[in-house]
Amino acid sequence: MKEISLAAPPLPYYLESGLSVYNAGDTHPDRAGLGMYDLLFITKGTLHLGEEELTWSLTEGQYVLLLPDKYHYSVRPCEAECHFYWLHFQTATPYIMRDSKLLPRSEFILPQKNEITLHQQGEVSDTERLQHLWRQLKELSVSARSVSFWEEQRIFTEIIRSLDTGNKPGEQTKVHMLAERIEAHLKQYYRADLTNESLADVFHFHPNYLSRCMKSVYGCTPLEYLLAYRIEQSKLLLLKTQWSIERISEEVGFHHAAYFSNCFRAKIGLSPLAYRKQYIKGGTVYRP
């Protein structure tokens, strides 16, 4: 199952919504590059949709999130009357689609500090509440914009929050929870000499199992995550201090400055010194 992750902040923002009623034989319009997210929630009947290589037959209580840069289309007409709420929203940053493909070590990017994670297609846990929220949006659509704007954003946020898989502790698997514990440990002790064996001692699991957990949730091993996090911390020190490269390398957990520089260049595409010089004015570190 594919997951769509949205950076937060900034939060996604609401554009418009409505209720569509299709009769038998009707089809959803084919569209490409809509430029906004299209969230559909089925309340009656079956809607047959596709997006690129994926196809769905959506029934009552199910939803699908159509992406702004993809081609989506009708797979076949409705066999009977079909009702669904729809909602358009936008984000300031691109989405990340997660699947089983793992990024090479040099391409791995740390997850956002906070993410809204939605299954692209799924079941709604509380259909009555979601229908109530969508009805409220529909009622606000005929109100004065000065009155409706903030209330629309609040209700939209509630809808997205209800679908956010990261907001449902009961749905988080043991693997997901262990991966988050490993991540928190890496962030807290990134300056220390962390190894697969030391992590196994802390979490009482074999290193291979810890790696599988991290890969399934973050797409990387614990040590790949650790390297990426150390590089991110070194970037902050390069911009906020005038410390030497040697001191910064030690501060973020590298024992040898040359090895730190090689890792930094492989990840960022510049040496630490060249990265710092981009932000220097008048011989001192420039702080915008």
JOPE-V474118 format. One record per pair of residues at least 24 apart in sequence whose C-alpha atoms are under 10 Angstrom apart, sorted by sequence separation. I is the first residue (numbers start at 0). J is the second residue. If there is no record, write none. Layout:
# JOPE-V474118
((I	J) (I	J))
This chain:
# JOPE-V474118
((18	42) (20	44) (21	45) (38	62) (39	63) (40	64) (48	72) (49	73) (50	74) (58	82) (59	83) (198	222) (229	253) (247	271) (11	36) (21	46) (38	63) (39	64) (47	72) (48	73) (49	74) (58	83) (129	154) (132	157) (133	158) (177	202) (195	220) (226	251) (37	63) (38	64) (39	65) (47	73) (48	74) (49	75) (57	83) (67	93) (132	158) (195	221) (226	252) (233	259) (37	64) (38	65) (46	73) (47	74) (48	75) (67	94) (194	221) (195	222) (225	252) (226	253) (244	271) (36	64) (37	65) (38	66) (46	74) (47	75) (48	76) (66	94) (129	157) (130	158) (181	209) (193	221) (194	222) (244	272) (36	65) (37	66) (46	75) (47	76) (129	158) (181	210) (193	222) (230	259) (234	263) (243	272) (35	65) (36	66) (37	67) (46	76) (47	77) (128	158) (129	159) (229	259) (230	260) (233	263) (35	66) (36	67) (45	76) (46	77) (47	78) (178	209) (181	212) (182	213) (194	225) (33	65) (34	66) (35	67) (36	68) (45	77) (46	78) (129	161) (177	209) (178	210) (181	213) (193	225) (230	262) (231	263) (33	66) (34	67) (35	68) (36	69) (44	77) (45	78) (46	79) (128	161) (129	162) (178	211) (179	212) (180	213) (226	259) (229	262) (230	263) (234	267) (32	66) (33	67) (34	68) (44	78) (45	79) (46	80) (174	208) (178	212) (179	213) (229	263) (230	264) (237	271) (241	275) (31	66) (32	67) (33	68) (34	69) (44	79) (45	80) (46	81) (174	209) (177	212) (178	213) (182	217) (190	225) (227	262) (231	266) (237	272) (240	275) (31	67) (32	68) (33	69) (43	79) (44	80) (45	81) (46	82) (125	161) (176	212) (177	213) (178	214) (185	221) (189	225) (226	262) (227	263) (230	266) (231	267) (238	274) (239	275) (30	67) (31	68) (32	69) (33	70) (43	80) (44	81) (45	82) (46	83) (124	161) (125	162) (174	211) (175	212) (178	215) (179	216) (185	222) (188	225) (189	226) (226	263) (230	267) (234	271) (237	274) (238	275) (30	68) (31	69) (32	70) (33	71) (43	81) (44	82) (45	83) (123	161) (124	162) (174	212) (175	213) (178	216) (179	217) (186	224) (233	271) (237	275) (238	276) (30	69) (31	70) (32	71) (42	81) (43	82) (44	83) (123	162) (173	212) (174	213) (177	216) (178	217) (182	221) (185	224) (186	225) (189	228) (190	229) (227	266) (236	275) (237	276) (238	277) (30	70) (31	71) (41	81) (42	82) (43	83) (122	162) (175	215) (176	216) (181	221) (185	225) (189	229) (226	266) (234	274) (235	275) (238	278) (29	70) (30	71) (31	72) (41	82) (42	83) (121	162) (174	215) (175	216) (184	225) (185	226) (230	271) (234	275) (237	278) (238	279) (29	71) (30	72) (40	82) (41	83) (42	84) (117	159) (174	216) (175	217) (178	220) (182	224) (186	228) (241	283) (28	71) (29	72) (30	73) (40	83) (41	84) (116	159) (117	160) (178	221) (181	224) (182	225) (185	228) (186	229) (189	232) (240	283) (241	284) (27	71) (28	72) (29	73) (39	83) (40	84) (41	85) (115	159) (116	160) (117	161) (118	162) (185	229) (240	284) (27	72) (28	73) (29	74) (39	84) (40	85) (84	129) (115	160) (117	162) (118	163) (238	283) (239	284) (240	285) (26	72) (27	73) (38	84) (39	85) (40	86) (84	130) (116	162) (117	163) (118	164) (182	228) (186	232) (238	284) (239	285) (240	286) (26	73) (27	74) (38	85) (39	86) (83	130) (86	133) (115	162) (116	163) (117	164) (237	284) (238	285) (239	286) (25	73) (26	74) (27	75) (37	85) (38	86) (39	87) (85	133) (115	163) (116	164) (117	165) (238	286) (26	75) (27	76) (37	86) (38	87) (84	133) (114	163) (115	164) (116	165) (25	75) (26	76) (27	77) (36	86) (37	87) (38	88) (84	134) (86	136) (115	165) (116	166) (24	75) (25	76) (26	77) (35	86) (36	87) (37	88) (114	165) (115	166) (24	76) (25	77) (26	78) (35	87) (36	88) (37	89) (113	165) (23	76) (24	77) (25	78) (34	87) (35	88) (36	89) (64	117) (66	119) (84	137) (22	76) (23	77) (24	78) (25	79) (34	88) (35	89) (36	90) (63	117) (64	118) (65	119) (21	76) (22	77) (23	78) (24	79) (25	80) (34	89) (35	90) (63	118) (64	119) (65	120) (21	77) (22	78) (23	79) (24	80) (25	81) (62	118) (63	119) (64	120) (21	78) (22	79) (23	80) (62	119) (63	120) (64	121) (21	79) (22	80) (23	81) (62	120) (63	121) (190	248) (191	249) (21	80) (22	81) (61	120) (62	121) (63	122) (190	249) (191	250) (193	252) (20	80) (21	81) (22	82) (61	121) (62	122) (190	250) (191	251) (192	252) (3	64) (20	81) (21	82) (60	121) (61	122) (62	123) (189	250) (190	251) (191	252) (192	253) (2	64) (19	81) (20	82) (21	83) (60	122) (61	123) (189	251) (190	252) (191	253) (192	254) (3	66) (19	82) (20	83) (57	120) (59	122) (60	123) (61	124) (188	251) (189	252) (190	253) (18	82) (19	83) (20	84) (57	121) (58	122) (59	123) (60	124) (188	252) (189	253) (18	83) (19	84) (55	120) (57	122) (60	125) (61	126) (17	83) (18	84) (19	85) (60	126) (17	84) (18	85) (59	126) (60	127) (88	155) (16	84) (17	85) (18	86) (87	155) (16	85) (17	86) (60	129) (86	155) (15	85) (16	86) (17	87) (60	130) (15	86) (16	87) (14	86) (15	87) (16	88) (13	86) (14	87) (15	88) (13	87) (14	88) (12	87) (13	88) (14	89) (12	88) (13	89) (11	88) (12	89) (13	90) (11	89) (12	90) (10	89) (11	90) (12	91) (10	90) (11	91) (40	120) (9	90) (10	91) (11	92) (38	119) (39	120) (40	121) (41	122) (8	90) (9	91) (10	92) (38	120) (40	122) (41	123) (7	90) (8	91) (9	92) (40	123) (6	90) (7	91) (8	92) (42	126) (5	90) (6	91) (7	92) (41	126) (42	127) (5	91) (6	92) (40	126) (5	92) (6	93) (5	93) (6	94) (42	130) (4	93) (5	94) (6	95) (40	129) (41	130) (4	94) (5	95) (40	130) (3	94) (4	95) (5	96) (2	94) (3	95) (4	96) (2	95) (3	96) (4	97) (40	133) (2	96) (3	97) (1	96) (2	97) (3	98) (1	97) (2	98) (0	97) (1	98) (0	98) (1	99) (0	99) (62	162) (8	111) (6	110) (7	111) (8	112) (9	113) (10	114) (11	115) (6	111) (7	112) (8	113) (9	114) (10	115) (4	110) (5	111) (6	112) (7	113) (8	114) (4	111) (6	113) (7	114) (8	115) (110	217) (5	113) (6	114) (7	115) (109	217) (110	218) (4	113) (5	114) (6	115) (108	217) (109	218) (4	114) (5	115) (6	116) (107	217) (108	218) (109	219) (3	114) (4	115) (5	116) (107	218) (108	219) (3	115) (4	116) (5	117) (102	214) (107	219) (3	116) (4	117) (101	214) (2	116) (3	117) (4	118) (100	214) (101	215) (104	218) (109	223) (110	224) (2	117) (3	118) (4	119) (18	133) (99	214) (100	215) (103	218) (104	219) (108	223) (109	224) (1	117) (2	118) (3	119) (17	133) (18	134) (99	215) (101	217) (102	218) (103	219) (104	220) (107	223) (108	224) (109	225) (1	118) (2	119) (3	120) (16	133) (17	134) (98	215) (99	216) (101	218) (102	219) (107	224) (109	226) (0	118) (1	119) (2	120) (16	134) (97	215) (98	216) (100	218) (101	219) (105	223) (109	227) (110	228) (0	119) (1	120) (17	136) (18	137) (97	216) (99	218) (104	223) (107	226) (108	227) (109	228) (0	120) (16	136) (17	137) (97	217) (98	218) (103	223) (104	224) (107	227) (108	228) (0	121) (15	136) (16	137) (17	138) (38	159) (97	218) (106	227) (15	137) (104	226) (105	227) (109	231) (17	140) (104	227) (108	231) (16	140) (15	140) (14	148) (13	148) (16	151) (15	151) (14	151) (13	151) (14	152) (12	151) (13	152) (16	155) (12	152) (13	153) (15	155) (11	152) (12	153) (13	154) (14	155) (13	155) (12	155) (13	156) (11	155) (12	156) (11	156) (10	156) (11	159) (105	262) (108	266) (4	163) (106	265) (107	266) (3	163) (105	265) (106	266) (104	265) (105	266) (106	267) (2	164) (104	266) (105	267))
